[in-house]
Amino acid sequence: MKDDAQFSWGLTSPESDTIVSHGDLGPWNCIQKNGKFQGIIDWDLARYGYAIDNVAEFVFEFIPFHPNLQEITGKQVSDESLKRRLEVFCEAYGQIKPEEILEHIPVYLTRMNADLRKQAKLGVEPFVSFVAGGIADKLDRHKAYVLSHWLNYQNQPPAL
């Protein structure tokens, strides 16, 4: 990667503990052929970010830890099954524990939402449209759900 790469949002320059983050990592941006993963597309929201944020985004979207889980998956998935998926992911990924990533999901959602709202206030598209379309409010609802359902906090998790 070139040292002078610039992105439309997120950190303005790379730091020692940052990576190039996809910015919209979810099943909708993954390509598969004959049931096998082929790659990730749609990198137009890429930005410099922290690896733990990328992991939190992946876990939130792919396990998934959404409040409208049945609507997304088309079936009922038990909390025990979701916890097991997270354990398997963490075992395969290494160097992170399930409780660490669960605690980080609200931190990640807060960071994403702040960046999204900042860009919208600056008049940058597609962020203006995202906020107008309710994406920022949706992120707030997702954060509240993770805090209350998965972490048993009413408002904010303790500082990490």
C-alpha positions in Angstrom: 0.0 0.0 0.0 1.2 3.5 -0.8 2.0 5.6 2.2 -0.1 8.5 0.8 -3.3 6.5 0.3 -6.3 8.5 1.4 -9.9 7.5 2.1 -13.1 9.5 2.3 -13.7 8.8 6.0 -12.2 7.3 9.2 -8.6 8.0 10.2 -6.8 10.5 7.9 -3.6 8.5 7.9 -2.4 5.1 8.9 -1.1 4.5 12.4 1.1 1.7 13.6 -1.9 -0.3 14.9 -4.3 0.3 11.9 -5.2 -1.7 8.8 -7.2 -0.9 5.7 -10.7 -1.8 6.8 -13.4 -2.7 4.4 -16.0 -0.4 5.9 -19.1 -2.4 4.9 -18.1 -6.0 5.6 -21.1 -8.3 5.5 -22.5 -11.3 3.6 -23.9 -8.9 1.0 -20.4 -8.0 -0.1 -19.1 -11.5 -0.4 -19.0 -13.5 -3.6 -19.3 -17.3 -3.6 -19.4 -19.9 -6.4 -20.8 -23.3 -5.9 -21.0 -22.6 -2.1 -17.4 -21.6 -1.8 -16.1 -18.2 -0.8 -14.4 -16.4 -3.7 -13.8 -12.9 -2.4 -15.0 -9.6 -1.0 -16.3 -6.8 -3.2 -17.5 -3.2 -2.9 -14.5 -1.5 -1.2 -15.8 2.0 -1.8 -16.2 2.6 2.0 -12.7 1.4 2.8 -10.8 3.4 5.4 -7.9 3.2 7.9 -9.2 1.4 11.0 -8.3 -0.8 13.8 -8.2 -4.6 13.3 -10.4 -5.2 16.3 -13.1 -3.0 14.6 -12.9 -5.2 11.5 -13.3 -8.3 13.7 -16.2 -6.8 15.6 -17.9 -5.9 12.3 -17.4 -9.4 10.9 -18.7 -11.0 14.1 -21.7 -8.7 14.3 -22.7 -9.2 10.6 -21.8 -12.8 10.0 -22.7 -14.7 13.2 -24.9 -12.4 13.4 -25.7 -10.5 16.5 -28.6 -8.4 15.1 -31.8 -7.7 17.0 -33.9 -8.7 13.9 -32.1 -12.0 13.6 -35.0 -14.0 12.3 -35.7 -11.4 9.6 -32.1 -11.6 8.5 -31.6 -15.4 8.6 -35.2 -16.5 7.8 -35.2 -18.8 10.8 -35.0 -18.7 14.6 -31.4 -19.1 15.9 -30.9 -19.7 19.6 -28.6 -17.6 21.7 -26.6 -20.8 22.5 -26.0 -21.4 18.8 -24.8 -17.8 18.3 -22.5 -18.1 21.4 -21.1 -21.3 19.9 -20.5 -19.7 16.6 -18.6 -16.9 18.3 -16.5 -19.4 20.3 -15.6 -21.3 17.1 -14.7 -18.0 15.3 -12.5 -16.9 18.2 -10.8 -20.3 18.4 -10.1 -20.1 14.6 -9.1 -16.5 14.7 -6.9 -16.8 17.7 -5.7 -14.1 20.1 -9.2 -12.9 21.1 -11.7 -14.2 23.5 -15.5 -14.2 22.9 -16.2 -11.8 25.8 -13.6 -9.4 24.4 -15.2 -9.2 21.0 -18.7 -8.9 22.4 -17.5 -6.0 24.6 -16.0 -4.4 21.6 -19.0 -4.5 19.3 -20.7 -1.5 20.9 -17.4 0.4 20.8 -17.1 -0.4 17.1 -20.8 0.6 16.4 -20.2 3.9 18.3 -17.1 4.7 16.3 -18.8 3.8 13.0 -21.8 5.9 13.8 -19.7 8.9 14.9 -17.7 8.7 11.6 -20.8 8.3 9.5 -22.6 11.3 11.2 -19.4 13.4 10.9 -19.1 12.8 7.2 -22.9 13.5 6.7 -22.5 16.8 8.5 -19.7 17.7 6.1 -22.1 17.0 3.2 -20.2 13.9 2.0 -22.1 11.3 0.0 -23.1 8.6 0.5 -23.0 9.4 4.2 -25.7 12.2 3.9 -28.0 9.6 2.3 -27.1 7.0 4.9 -28.1 9.3 7.7 -31.2 10.5 5.9 -32.1 6.9 5.3 -31.9 5.9 9.0 -28.6 4.0 9.0 -27.2 6.0 11.9 -30.3 5.5 14.0 -30.2 1.8 13.1 -26.6 1.6 14.4 -27.8 3.2 17.6 -30.5 0.5 17.9 -28.1 -2.3 17.2 -25.7 -1.0 19.8 -28.5 -0.8 22.4 -29.6 -4.3 21.5 -26.0 -5.7 22.0 -25.6 -3.9 25.2 -28.9 -5.0 26.7 -29.3 -8.5 25.3 -25.7 -9.7 25.1 -23.9 -7.7 27.7 -26.7 -6.9 30.2 -25.9 -3.2 30.3 -28.5 -0.6 30.2 -26.5 2.2 28.5 -22.8 1.8 28.1 -20.3 -1.0 28.8 -17.5 -0.3 31.2 -14.5 1.3 29.6 -12.1 -1.2 28.0 
